[in-house]
Amino acid sequence: MGVNSHNMKRAITPTILVFAFFVAVRLQASATTCVATKAFKVKEMCGKVTNPLNQPVARAEVDLLSDGSSEVSKGVLTDDRGDFVMQNVAKGQYEIRVKSPGYVTAAQQLIVTKNRRNTHCHKPIQVHLDPGSMGCSAVTK
């Protein structure tokens, strides 16, 4: 029983297309998060999320991940002014991830040095989200 080359091509082509699709999706997903290599210290988990025009990004997801974990330990949404506050964050090492539809996800390693309980933000973290799927959004102090 011989293998028909026409049938072989019909079977291989969909397989290659599916593989190419998953590779493209994987590359796109990994290219949309920029993580700074150096952690910076903060006394409180609060800040403001803006776009390149310095306009607030409302309802952006701000997640705090425990050091070395991919699970969210705390998460909040920004308000209409792009502001966020996370109360009662224990001292330790974390990663903050900020994402919003249509923007590149920003990520940054943080070391929380105090456990403040107040709702007022003294030294806000600045998060600048870039639109699209290219480039790199940034978290700064």
Contacts in CASP RR format, 6 or more apart in sequence:
PFRMAT RR
TARGET T0000
AUTHOR 0000-0000-0000
METHOD contacts of the structure
MODEL  1
MGVNSHNMKRAITPTILVFAFFVAVRLQASATTCVATKAFKVKEMCGKVT
NPLNQPVARAEVDLLSDGSSEVSKGVLTDDRGDFVMQNVAKGQYEIRVKS
PGYVTAAQQLIVTKNRRNTHCHKPIQVHLDPGSMGCSAVTK
28 133 0 8 1.000
31 133 0 8 1.000
31 134 0 8 1.000
32 104 0 8 1.000
32 105 0 8 1.000
32 133 0 8 1.000
33 97 0 8 1.000
33 104 0 8 1.000
33 105 0 8 1.000
33 106 0 8 1.000
33 107 0 8 1.000
34 104 0 8 1.000
34 105 0 8 1.000
34 106 0 8 1.000
34 107 0 8 1.000
34 135 0 8 1.000
34 136 0 8 1.000
34 137 0 8 1.000
34 138 0 8 1.000
35 95 0 8 1.000
35 107 0 8 1.000
35 108 0 8 1.000
35 109 0 8 1.000
36 107 0 8 1.000
36 108 0 8 1.000
36 109 0 8 1.000
36 138 0 8 1.000
36 139 0 8 1.000
37 109 0 8 1.000
38 109 0 8 1.000
39 93 0 8 1.000
39 108 0 8 1.000
39 109 0 8 1.000
39 110 0 8 1.000
39 111 0 8 1.000
40 108 0 8 1.000
40 109 0 8 1.000
40 110 0 8 1.000
40 111 0 8 1.000
40 141 0 8 1.000
41 110 0 8 1.000
41 111 0 8 1.000
41 112 0 8 1.000
41 113 0 8 1.000
42 110 0 8 1.000
42 111 0 8 1.000
42 112 0 8 1.000
42 113 0 8 1.000
42 123 0 8 1.000
42 125 0 8 1.000
42 141 0 8 1.000
43 112 0 8 1.000
43 113 0 8 1.000
43 114 0 8 1.000
43 116 0 8 1.000
43 122 0 8 1.000
43 123 0 8 1.000
44 89 0 8 1.000
44 112 0 8 1.000
44 114 0 8 1.000
44 116 0 8 1.000
44 118 0 8 1.000
44 121 0 8 1.000
44 122 0 8 1.000
44 123 0 8 1.000
45 64 0 8 1.000
45 74 0 8 1.000
45 85 0 8 1.000
45 86 0 8 1.000
45 89 0 8 1.000
45 96 0 8 1.000
45 110 0 8 1.000
45 112 0 8 1.000
45 125 0 8 1.000
46 83 0 8 1.000
46 84 0 8 1.000
46 85 0 8 1.000
46 86 0 8 1.000
46 121 0 8 1.000
46 124 0 8 1.000
46 125 0 8 1.000
47 83 0 8 1.000
47 84 0 8 1.000
47 85 0 8 1.000
47 121 0 8 1.000
47 124 0 8 1.000
47 125 0 8 1.000
47 126 0 8 1.000
47 127 0 8 1.000
48 56 0 8 1.000
48 78 0 8 1.000
48 81 0 8 1.000
48 82 0 8 1.000
48 83 0 8 1.000
48 84 0 8 1.000
48 124 0 8 1.000
48 125 0 8 1.000
48 126 0 8 1.000
48 127 0 8 1.000
49 56 0 8 1.000
49 57 0 8 1.000
49 60 0 8 1.000
49 62 0 8 1.000
49 78 0 8 1.000
49 82 0 8 1.000
49 83 0 8 1.000
49 84 0 8 1.000
49 98 0 8 1.000
49 100 0 8 1.000
49 127 0 8 1.000
49 128 0 8 1.000
49 129 0 8 1.000
50 56 0 8 1.000
50 57 0 8 1.000
50 82 0 8 1.000
50 126 0 8 1.000
50 127 0 8 1.000
50 128 0 8 1.000
50 129 0 8 1.000
51 57 0 8 1.000
51 103 0 8 1.000
51 128 0 8 1.000
51 129 0 8 1.000
51 130 0 8 1.000
51 131 0 8 1.000
52 128 0 8 1.000
52 130 0 8 1.000
52 131 0 8 1.000
56 78 0 8 1.000
56 80 0 8 1.000
56 81 0 8 1.000
56 82 0 8 1.000
56 83 0 8 1.000
57 78 0 8 1.000
57 82 0 8 1.000
57 100 0 8 1.000
57 103 0 8 1.000
57 129 0 8 1.000
58 78 0 8 1.000
58 79 0 8 1.000
58 80 0 8 1.000
58 81 0 8 1.000
58 82 0 8 1.000
59 77 0 8 1.000
59 78 0 8 1.000
59 100 0 8 1.000
60 77 0 8 1.000
60 78 0 8 1.000
60 82 0 8 1.000
60 84 0 8 1.000
60 98 0 8 1.000
60 99 0 8 1.000
60 100 0 8 1.000
60 103 0 8 1.000
60 127 0 8 1.000
60 129 0 8 1.000
61 75 0 8 1.000
61 77 0 8 1.000
61 97 0 8 1.000
61 98 0 8 1.000
61 99 0 8 1.000
61 100 0 8 1.000
62 75 0 8 1.000
62 76 0 8 1.000
62 77 0 8 1.000
62 78 0 8 1.000
62 84 0 8 1.000
62 86 0 8 1.000
62 96 0 8 1.000
62 97 0 8 1.000
62 98 0 8 1.000
62 127 0 8 1.000
63 72 0 8 1.000
63 74 0 8 1.000
63 75 0 8 1.000
63 96 0 8 1.000
63 97 0 8 1.000
63 98 0 8 1.000
63 99 0 8 1.000
64 72 0 8 1.000
64 73 0 8 1.000
64 74 0 8 1.000
64 75 0 8 1.000
64 86 0 8 1.000
64 89 0 8 1.000
64 94 0 8 1.000
64 95 0 8 1.000
64 96 0 8 1.000
65 71 0 8 1.000
65 72 0 8 1.000
65 73 0 8 1.000
65 94 0 8 1.000
65 95 0 8 1.000
65 96 0 8 1.000
65 97 0 8 1.000
66 73 0 8 1.000
66 93 0 8 1.000
66 94 0 8 1.000
67 92 0 8 1.000
67 93 0 8 1.000
67 94 0 8 1.000
67 95 0 8 1.000
67 109 0 8 1.000
68 95 0 8 1.000
73 94 0 8 1.000
74 86 0 8 1.000
74 89 0 8 1.000
75 86 0 8 1.000
76 84 0 8 1.000
76 85 0 8 1.000
76 86 0 8 1.000
77 84 0 8 1.000
78 84 0 8 1.000
83 121 0 8 1.000
83 124 0 8 1.000
85 119 0 8 1.000
85 121 0 8 1.000
87 116 0 8 1.000
87 117 0 8 1.000
87 118 0 8 1.000
87 119 0 8 1.000
88 115 0 8 1.000
88 117 0 8 1.000
89 112 0 8 1.000
89 115 0 8 1.000
90 112 0 8 1.000
90 115 0 8 1.000
91 112 0 8 1.000
91 113 0 8 1.000
91 114 0 8 1.000
91 115 0 8 1.000
92 111 0 8 1.000
92 112 0 8 1.000
93 109 0 8 1.000
93 110 0 8 1.000
93 111 0 8 1.000
93 112 0 8 1.000
94 109 0 8 1.000
94 110 0 8 1.000
94 111 0 8 1.000
94 112 0 8 1.000
95 107 0 8 1.000
95 108 0 8 1.000
95 109 0 8 1.000
95 110 0 8 1.000
96 107 0 8 1.000
96 108 0 8 1.000
96 110 0 8 1.000
96 125 0 8 1.000
96 139 0 8 1.000
97 105 0 8 1.000
97 106 0 8 1.000
97 107 0 8 1.000
98 105 0 8 1.000
98 106 0 8 1.000
98 107 0 8 1.000
98 127 0 8 1.000
98 129 0 8 1.000
98 137 0 8 1.000
98 139 0 8 1.000
99 105 0 8 1.000
99 106 0 8 1.000
100 129 0 8 1.000
102 131 0 8 1.000
102 132 0 8 1.000
103 129 0 8 1.000
103 130 0 8 1.000
103 131 0 8 1.000
103 132 0 8 1.000
103 137 0 8 1.000
104 129 0 8 1.000
104 130 0 8 1.000
104 131 0 8 1.000
104 132 0 8 1.000
104 133 0 8 1.000
104 134 0 8 1.000
104 135 0 8 1.000
104 136 0 8 1.000
104 137 0 8 1.000
105 137 0 8 1.000
106 127 0 8 1.000
106 128 0 8 1.000
106 129 0 8 1.000
106 136 0 8 1.000
106 137 0 8 1.000
106 138 0 8 1.000
106 139 0 8 1.000
107 139 0 8 1.000
108 138 0 8 1.000
108 139 0 8 1.000
110 125 0 8 1.000
123 141 0 8 1.000
125 139 0 8 1.000
125 140 0 8 1.000
125 141 0 8 1.000
126 139 0 8 1.000
126 140 0 8 1.000
126 141 0 8 1.000
127 137 0 8 1.000
127 138 0 8 1.000
127 139 0 8 1.000
127 140 0 8 1.000
128 137 0 8 1.000
128 138 0 8 1.000
128 140 0 8 1.000
129 137 0 8 1.000
130 136 0 8 1.000
130 137 0 8 1.000
END
